[in-house]
């Protein structure tokens, strides 16, 4: 060590405090992290190695720092009187990291073999994994993910968070208005099986005979509100809502953990020694969603006398689920709230669930309240992580009706699932429909993120003009089916083909939406075992929770976030079908962001 470093002096009173991670070789120490000054005019540096503290002249560090420190990636190594103050460091560091993440060459240089090994190992350690073969619980693999966070305009991230509680309130009000849902989805129900069946369930469960009314239910919504930036809306772009997911909002846990993996990697390989990284916001989606589940669980317990059975939360899942481990993170977070969970598929529930009479603790309008009992457990909350494809319900629609008839809080309930359909999103683009549910101020705020959307089966003049425009310039539009999670979006030359091959009634299964042109940024991923730095586009997801006990709103807040990114030329989405990757945002000041992104 002495031979490698030269003469080492004792600490002097005015010096730099340096925290450096070393990798020892016979030739040299290679610092993997950088400097944090405590004073600025000393010729000596203090190095902490475990419990030992030693110092040596600055010139002994300049060579190693030039090799492994920030200067090679565009980060200055400040010292002496020119060094910046601690107060200025976070803002400057944020801009320096943003400059790196927006520079494709610097991203390639940073993504070394050691960096990638660290990223994969830390992802495994944090459980950012899936089952390649769900029946084999002994083997898991890292989910498709980015090696570095994605630059995202700070002002639009904050705007998405600010607007999302109003979106929550909007969706809850729609959930409580079954009459409006029936009118809004009449055409869709005629051609879409899930919509049709859910409307039937609403009619059979919520009526005068049962005394059940969505407005008086315990309502639990765990949502993800998805946005993209659009380069077509001026010099600083715009933010467009893509959709609001009312059920099975995925990757809340994986996104939360990937944020911390990226935080560690940036702290280790770039000059930030504070343990935090300015611009990388923390997500607490798991804790927030578990807290909301616990609120619904408590609301149930305060309404109904116990049956003498253990009370649990029911996760309704696929029997073969690659993403089970993301679910399990929420299950464990709920346990931290003192709640245990069951996992059952709809097919399993069809054989084992039953309804038993409940006794109310307080006055209720429900004529014959029923508890949902599964394998000897009383269910307080039924959380759907399946039930958005027709195949999920083979032989299970009666079971789905029983779940709705019970007093368990459903996430989503049948009306809430209907509220999340794309047809509803399209109708809300009509200011008259939107103002039915929100104040003028709220409506103006949320609609500022709306893209133009049309029902191609509609015969209005405005719709006919939009359909004609889509035939003439299909690159400016996207055709979206009602079925959730299918990934089957239509672009470019496929749009005229679909429009011309369907009857007017058949076109009711689609929504025609103005196409968003998101900005592109560098994105480092693993492809066939090698690092690939590609031009990518990103979709921001804001996780939120809403809990109401009848007319009393218990919770309405943002709890976390996620990005999913994909190659610029990839039209379809979907992480598990190989089109997209789990990602997280690095917030960049707007003036820097829009100068450095490409359309």
N, C-alpha and C positions, 0 to 999 in steps of 0.2 A: 504494500500500500504506500509506504514512504517513497519507494522507488518510483512508483507510478505518478504520484502527486507532487513530488519534490518536497521541499521543506515546509512543514505545517507549523504555523504560529498559534499561540494562544489567542482567545477572543480579545478584541480591543473594545473600548467603550463605544466607539462610533463605527457601526458596521452594518452590512446587509444581513438580514436573517434569511437563509436559503433552505427551503425544504426540497430535497432532491431524492428521487428514487434511483438507486444505482443498480446496474447490472455489471458485475465484476468480470473482467477478463484479464489475461496476463498483460495486455497492451494498455488498456485504459479503463477508466470508469466512464460509462455513458449515461448521462442524466436523461431521464425520460420525462421529467417535469421541469418547472422553471422557477424563476425567482419571485420572492415577495419581499420588498424592501421594508425595513423599519426605520432606517435613516439613509442619507443620500450622499455623504461626502467622505466615506471611508475607503481606504485602499484594501480592506480585508473583508472576507466573507465567512459566515459561520455555517457549517454544515452539520445537520443533525443526522446521525446514523444510529438508529435505535436509541439507546440511552446515552450515547456518546455525543459530545458536541466539540467540534474542532473548527479552526479557522485557517485560512491561507490567502495569499495575495490574489487579487482579481485576475492578474494575467494568467494564473494557472487554470482559470475557468474559461477564458475566452475561446480557446481552441475547442474543447468539448461542446460548449454552448453553440458555437457556429455549426457544429455537425448535427446536434440533436435538439437544439433549442428552437425558439420561435423565429429567429431571423431567417431561416431557410424557408419558412412558410409565410413570411411577410409580417412577423411579429417582432417589433424592436425589443432589444434587451437594454432597458434604460438603467443608467447609474449616474452617480455624481449629481451635480446641481441641476442637470436637465431632467432628472427623473420626475415623473408625475406624482401628484399627491394621491393619498389613499382615496380621497373623496372622488377624484376623477377616474380612478381605475375601472370601476364596474362599467360605466358608460363607454369608455374607450375600449375595454376588453370586449364588450358586446359587439361593438362595431368591427373590431378586428376579427372576431370569430365569424361574424356575418360575412365579411369579405372573403374569408377562407372558404366557407360553405358555398358561396356563390361563384367560386372559381374552380372550374373543372380540373385544371392542372394541379392545383393545390390539394384538392380532394383525392386525386389519384396518388399524389406523393404521400399523403397522410396514411392511406389505407395499405400499410405495410403488412407483411406476413404476421408479425407479432401483434399488430393492431387487430387483425382479423381473428387470430387465435384468442385474444382477450375478449373480443366481442362475442364470439361463439360460446366461450366458456362461461362468461358472465350471463349470457342469455339462458344457458342451461341452469346456472345457479339460481336465477330468478324465476325459472319455470316458464319461460316464454316458448312453450313447446306444445306439440300436438301428437296425436296417435296416427302414424301413417296407416296402420292397420288397427282399427278400433277394437277388434276382438282380442288383440294381443296387448295386454296392459303392461307388459314388461319392457316395451320398447317405445321410446318417444323421440321425436326429432324437433329441432328448432323450427319454428314457423317461418315462412318467408318474411324477412324483415330487412330494414335498411341498416347499414353499418354506422351511419351518421344521421343526425336529424335533418329535417327539411326546412329550409328558410321559408318563413311565412310573414306576411305584412302584419306588424304588431297592431295597427289601428283596426284592421278587420277582425283579428282574433278577439280583441276586446269588444268590438261591436257584436260579434256573434254571441259572446257570453251575455252581453247586456240585453239583447233581444230575446234570448231563449226562454226566460220565464213567461214572457207574453205569449210565445208559441205554446208553451205548456198550458196556460190558461185557455187559450183558443181550443186546443185539442180536448181538454176536459169538458168545455161547454158543448162542443159538438157531440161528445160521448153521451152527454145527458139529454140530447135532443133526438130521440129515436124517430119521431115523426119527420124531421128534416132529413135524417139519414135514409129513411125509406124512400122519400121523394127523390133525393139526390142520386141514389144508387139503383133506381128501378131498372134502367137500361142495362147497367153493368150486371145486376143480378140475373138478368135474362140470359146472359152468355157466360158468366163466370161462376163456377161451381162453389167456390169458397164464399164468395159474396152472397150467393143465393141461400146457402145453408145457414150462414150467420144471420141473415135477415129473418129466416124462419125461426131460428133460436130466439132472437130478440122478441118476435111476436108471441112465441109460446111461453116465454119466461117473464117478460115485463108487461103485465096487463092487470086489469081490475080483479081478475079471478085470483091471481097469486098475491096481489098487493105489492109486488116488487116494482121499484122505480129506480132507474140508474142514479137519479139525483139524491136518493136516500141511501145508496150503497156505500160501502167502504171502497174507495177508488184508489188504486195504486197504479201509477204510470212510471215505468223506467224507460226512458227514451234516449234516442240519439238523433240530434238535429244536424243534418249534413249540408255543408256549403262548399262552393268552389269560388275562387277568384276568377274574374273575367277581364281579359285585356282589351275588350272591344268598347269599353265604357269610359274613354278619356285617358289622360296621361297617368292617373293613379288608379285606374281600373275600377272595379266594383265587386261586390260580394253577392253571389246568387245562391239562394236556397235550392238544393237538389231534391231533398225529401226529408221528412221527419219519420223516423222508424218508431212505431208504437210497440213492436214486439221483437224479441230475440235480438236486441242490439248487441252485436258481438264486439269482442276484443277490448272491453273496458279494462280487464285485468292485465292483459298482455301489453296494452298501450301504456298503462301506468308503470309497469315494470320496465318496459323498454326505455321510458323516459329516464329512469334511474341508471340503466346501463349506459345510455348515451352521456349522462352527467358524469359518470365515473370515467369513461373513455376520454371525454374532452378535458376533464380535470387532470388526467394522467399525462396526456400527450400534448396538451397546449398549456400556455403559461397562466394557469389559474390555480392557485394553491389553497383557495378558501374552502374547498369542498362543495362549493356551489358554482353554478355557471349562469351568469346573467343572460337572460333571453331564453332559458329553457324552463318553462313554467311547470310546476309540479301538478300532477293529477292525483286526486283522491277518490277516483270513481268507485272503487270497491267499497271503501268505508262509507261513502255517501249512499250508494245503492243499498248496502246492508242496513244502514240506519233507516232508510225509507221502508224496507221490508219489516224491520222491527216495529216501526210506527203502525203499519197495517196490522201486524200480528197483535199488538197491544190493543188496537181499536176493536178487533174481533173479540179479544178476551174480555174487554169491558162491556161488550154488548150481550154476550151469550154465556149462560151457565155451562160449566164443563161437563163433558160426558163421562168423565172418569178415565179417559184415555190420554196418552201423551199427545201434546199438541206440536205440530211440525209445519214446516214450509215444504210444499211439494214442487219439485222441479219436473216439468213435463218435457221429456227429451226424446231424441231418437235413440233407438237401441244401438245403432252403429254410428257413433258421433266422433268425428276426428277432433272437434274443438272442445271436448269434454273438460280438458284441464283448465280452460278459461272459465267454464262454469264453476269448477271446483274452487277457484279462488273466491268467487262470491259466496259459495257454500261455507267456506272457512271464515270469511268475513262476517257472515250471519251468525256463525257460532260464537264469534267474539261478542255478539250482542245477546248471547245466551239462548240461541235458537238452533235446533237441529233440523236436518232436512232429509227428505226422501227423494229418490230419483226413479221415475217410472215413465215408460212410454205410453202413448195413447192406447196401443194394443194391450199392454199389460193392465192398464186401468180399466179397459173394457171388461176384463175378467174379474177384477178385484175390488173396484170402488163401489160404494153404496151410500145411500142417503139415510140419515137418521134424524128424527125430530129433535129440535132444539128448544130450550126454554130461555126466553128473553130476560135479561137483567133489568131492562127498562122498556118503556112503551115502544111498540113497533107497529107499522102498518102491514107488515108481511103476514099473510093469513096463516101460512104453515111453514115457518122457518125450518130449514133442513141443514144438518151438518154433513160435510163430505168426510167419509171414513175410508181409509185405504190401509188394508192389512193391519188393522188394530190401532191405527193412528188417526187422530182428528186433525184435519187440515185447516189451518188458519189462512194461508196464502197459497194460491196456485199460480206458479210462475212458469209461463210457456216459453221454452226454448225450441219448440217445434210447433207445427200446426199452421204453417204458412204456405204449404204446397198441398194440392189435393191428395197426393199419394200418402201423406202423413195420416189421413183420416180413413183409410180403407177399413171399413167395418167398425168405425169408432165415432160416428156422428152422434149416436145416442149417448155415448159416454160424454161427448163434448156438451151436450145439452144438460146432462146431469151436473157437470161441473158448473155450468152457468146457473142452474137452479139452486145450487148450494149457497150458503152465506159466506163461504170463503172469499176473501178478496182475490179477484182475478187480475192477472197482469199479462196480457191485456184481457179485459172482459170482451164479450162479443161486440158490443157497440164501440168499444175503444179500438178493436182491431179494424172494424169498418171505417172508423174515423181516420185511420192511417192509410186508406186506399188512395191510389194516385188520382182517381176520379174526384175525390174530395179536394185534393190539393189543387186540381185544375179549376174546380168551381170557386174556390176561395180567391182566385185571381179576379173574380167579379166583385167589385167594391160593394155592391148591394148585398151580396152573400156574406162577405167578410164583416160588414158593419152589423150584421145580425148578432154577432158574437163578441165583438170588441168595440171599445170606445173609438171615437174618431182619431184620437192621438195614437192609441195602440195600433189601430188598423194601418195608419200611415207609416208607422215605424216598421212593422213586420212586412208590409207589402213592398217596401223599398228594396227588399231582397228577392222579389218574385221575378221569374222569367215569364215570357209570354207562353201560355199553354192553351191548347184547344182540344176539344173532343171532335175527332175527325168525322164522326157520324152525325154531328150537328149540321143543320141546314142554314144557319144564320149567314148573313153576307160576310161578316168578319171571318167566320170559320172557313167559308168557301175560299176566300182570298188567301188565307193561311195555307190551306191544303194545296191550292194552285201554286203558291210560292214554294212549298216543299217539293212539288213535282218538278218545278223549274230549276230550283237551286237547293237540292237535297243536302248539300254540305253545310247548310245553315240551320239544319234541324236535326232532332233525334226523335224516334218513335219508340215509346215506352209501353210495354204490356202491363196489365194490372197485376199479374202474378208476381208475388214478392220472391226475391232471392234467385230468380231464374237466370239472371245475367244476360238474357236474350234481349238486348237493345238493338234497334235497327238504325243504321247510319248510311249516308251517301246513296249509292245507287240502289240499295235495298229498299229505301223508303218509297220511291215511286212504284217499285214492284209490288210491295205490300198494299199500298193504297189502291192500286189498280186491280189487284187480285181478290179483294174482299168486297162483300156487299156492304151497303150502308149500315145495316144492323151489326154485321160482324166487326166493323171498324170501332164499335163501342168498347171493344176490349183494349183499345190503345189510347194513349194520350200523345198528342203531337206537341213537342216542346222546343222552344228556341234553343239553339245549341250554344253552349258556353265554350269560350276559347280561353282556357286557363294558362297562366304563365308557366314557363319551363325553368327548372333549376337542376343542377347536377345532383345525382343520387347514386350512392355507392351500395351495391348489393352483391350477393354471391350468386353466380350463375355457372352451373356445371362445375362447381368447386373452385372457380376462379373469381377474382374481384372484377366486377363490371361497373364502370361509372357511366351512367346513361343520362340522357335528358328526360326528365320525369315531370309529370303533373300530379297535383295532390288534391285530395278532398278532406276537408276538416270536419270532424264529428265532435259535437258538444254533447256530452252526457248530462242528463238532468233527471230530477226526481220530482214527482208530484203525488202528494197523499192528501185525500179528503175523507172526512168522516161525515157523511151527509153533506150539509151545507157549510161545514167548518173545514177550511183548508188548513191542514197541519203542516204542509211542507211544499215549497215550490222553489227549487233552486238548481243552479249548475253545480255539478260535482266533479267533473273531469273532462278530458278531451282525448282525441286520437287523430292521427292522420293515416290515411291509406294512400299510397302513391303507386303509380304505374308508368310504364314507358310512354313517351309522348305519342307514339304511333299506335298504342293499344286502346281500342275503343271500349271493349267489354271490361267490366270490373270483376271482383271476386278473388279473395286471397287464396282459398283452397282449390280453386280451379287454375291457379298459376298465373293469373293476370295482374294481380296487385300484391303489394307488400304492406305489412304493418309498419307504421312510421310515426314519428312525433314531430311537433313543430318547434323550430328555433325562431323566436320572434325577432324580426329585423325592423328597425326604424323605416317608416314608409319612404323617406327620401332616398335611402340607400337601396331598398328593395326594388323599387320600380325602375331605377337606373340600371340595374344589373340583371334583370330577368328578360327572357325572350318570349315572344308569342308562340 
